[in-house]
Amino acid sequence: MHDHALQTDRLDEYLRRALILANSPQALGLDRDPAPSPPSKVFQKRMEKLLADPAGWVKKQARPRWTRVLRTAACAALIAALALGTVLAVSPTAREWVHKIVVAWFDGHAEFRLEGEAVPSSGHSWQPTWLPDGYQEISFRDDNSFARRKYEDENKHVIRFQYKPMEQGNYFNVDNEHGVPEEVTVNGLTAHLIRSTVPGWPSHLTWSDGSTAFLLSGEVPSRDLLAIAESVTLEKDLLAD
């Protein structure tokens, strides 16, 4: 047994020396060792992502390839539509929306950045006038710059409704790891839907009327999310009725 281990160690040493010799400058026909090549920019970026969030990087690499391909294709189609002006050529309201909201897509989340000048507060609040059966409002907070409403049904399913003025520096952050983006309309206005593809994760819908930006999130079918959005009304209009 000892002799066998000794022979194995010697064989490993012979192989090591052979590899060193085979890769020597003389064997390669070089006068001296070549200078090491600097790492590529792609490699450097990958290492930066790995070092910044090792667990997240490993999780992303472990995802099925088809999910990454599908998400990349959907994002590329969305960016191409905006860049080529497909939407801009169709509707002035869409043109206004694109100028006001910038979509930034990151690993793990999407950021909807609101661009524009400060808009005076209306002194009234926005709220949907239609909800799926069983949902009741359980909380409401309004500090003028950011308002939030939360609805819940008897099974503890949640719908969240948020809105902010279209003002430089305001933004919405939403999860994008469990859904795919789609371009839709809300009352004729261009909107963005991140439709959930994973049970137990909410879909997200965001749009703007030019002065206020809205975000709806919930574990409900996309058609219900759109119906809720189209029912959103300013409180003063409800009082007038």
C-alpha positions, 0 to 999 in steps of 0.5 A: 500500500505504501509503495503504491502511494509512493508511485502515485506521488512520483507519477504526479510529480513527473506529470507536473514537471512535464506540464511545466516544461511543455508550457515553458518559453523554450517549448513554446518557441519564445525567448522569455515569459510573455507578459500576462494578459490583462483581464477583459472588461466582461470578466472584471464586471462579472467579478465586481458583481460576484464580490458585491453580492456573492449569494445573489450572484450564485442564485442568479447563475442557478436559475434555469436558462430559459427564465433568463432568456425570456426576461432578457428578450422581454426587456429588449423588446420593451427598450427597443419599442421606447428607443425606436419611438414605436409608442411615440408615433402612436399617441401624444399621451404616450409621448408625454408619459415616456418623457416623464418616466424613466425605466431602469432595469436591474438584477432583482428589481426595476426602478421607475424614476419620475421626471418633472417639476413639482406639482402643487398638492390637490389636497385630495386623495386618489382611490380605486372605486372597484376592487375584487370581491372581498377586499377591504381597505385596512390602512391609508397613509398620506404625507402629500409626497407619498400616499399608500393604501392597503387592501386585504381579503379574508384570506390575507391576500393583499393589494397595495395602491401607491401614488406620488407627484411627478417630481424629479427624484421620486421613484418606485421600486418593484421586484422583477425576478418573478415576472415579465414586463408588458406594455399596456394602457390604463384609460388610454395612457401608456402603462407598464405591467410586470406580470407575475409568473410565480404563484405567491408573488404579486404583479405590478402596474405603474402609470401616470396621468402627467402630474401623478404617478401610480403603482398597483401591486397584488396577487390578482390576475392581470385583468383585475389589476387593470380594472382596479387601475382604470377605476382610480378616481380623485376624491373630490370627483367622488364627493361631487357625485 
